[in-house]
């Protein structure tokens, strides 16, 4: 599948709400929550006023001029928060574009951007049962903490 990865345009920031909802991992057999869940304080911090603070970066994947995925980071007190110098990842693709290498390409593009921008590490939180755990490990993330449901993972960006 042919796709393009590029920086998001300011006029496209609104799509992050859709991808935030898509990023919610729903285990098999569990009903998806209503879309309004992204308005909850612990979730809206991922997209609210995006682009207005240092450390807000986003790349999108396009297929035939349609955005099909996004990866974005910001320094925020989210589930994967390490410290105030470490950007936290959010990534998602529409279901039909998953498992095609697009997510890996988005992640690698963002890691390169963060490294060029002088960041030393990046973090994320992921549910233990999420198939993406393997991909995160393959691109250099390691588990540094966990609770009953999630791993906290970090990727060191130095050479």
Order of alpha helices (4+ residues) and beta strands (2+ residues): beta-alpha-alpha-beta-beta-beta-alpha-beta-alpha-beta-beta
